[in-house]
Amino acid sequence: MQIFEMIPQKKQWKKWSLPSKLTAIGTFIGLIALIITIIYILISFIFQRINPPATRHQVNEVVKEVKEIKQLALSGNFSENRVEIQLDKELAPAFKELTQAFQKKKQEALKLYREGIVFFDHNLYKKALSKFSKALKIIEIPAFHFSRGNAFYHLDRKEEAVIAYNKALEIKPDLHEAWYNKGVALNDLGREEEAIEAYEKALYFSEKNEPSDSKFIRKRIDRLKAKMN
C-alpha cells in the first residue's frame, strides 16, 4: 500500500533531520486520526440504520406517558387557601363573638400546617407528620388528616395512611383526593378489591366536584382492573 511505502526504512530514518522526523510523525498521527474518524462515522451510520433515532411523535408519546405516571401518583397536600376555608368552617361556630381568639387559633393551626408542608416538600416526612399532628390538636379538619396520611404513606406506614384518610373522610365523605390516596395505599398493601372501591368513590366524587381529575382516576381504575385480569 502507498501509505506504508511512505514509512521510511531504518537507514533512511537515521539520515533524516529532527524537523523531518517530527513532520513525518505528525503526518502519521494525522492519518491515524483520520482513519479513526472515518471508522466512527461508518459505525454511527450503521447503528442509526439499525436503531433509528426517536421521532418527534415518539418523544411526545414518552413525555405524555411520564406526565400520566406523575398524575397517577399520590394526590398532593392541599393549598393554604383551601385549608383556611376548612378552618373557617370548623372554627367559626365556636368563636361567634371572640374574633381575636378565633384568629389566634386559626393562625396557630395554619403556621403548623405551613411548617409541615415545608418539611414534607423536603422529604422530611417524620417532621412533617409531627407538625400535622400538632395542628390536629388545635382543630380537626380533613386537610390535616389528609396530610398526615400522605406523610404516613411516604414513611412506608401504609396501614396508618389508610386510617388517616378514613378520618378525613369521616369529616368530609366527598373528599375525592382522600378516596384516591386511600386507593393508592390499599393497592400497595395488596388489597386490590378495596383499592378499586376507593378509586371508584374517588371517581364518583371527582366527577361531581373536580371533573378535571376524573380522567387520571379512571386510568388508574382501568390499569388495576387489567392487572387483576
MOGI-V779043 format. One record per helix or strand. SS is the DSSP state (alpha for helix, beta for strand). FROM is the first residue (numbers start at 1). TO is the last residue. If there is no record, write none. Layout:
# MOGI-V779043
SS & FROM & TO
SS & FROM & TO
This chain:
# MOGI-V779043
alpha & 2 & 5
alpha & 10 & 15
alpha & 18 & 50
alpha & 56 & 72
alpha & 80 & 95
alpha & 99 & 121
alpha & 125 & 138
alpha & 142 & 154
alpha & 158 & 171
alpha & 176 & 188
alpha & 192 & 209
alpha & 211 & 228
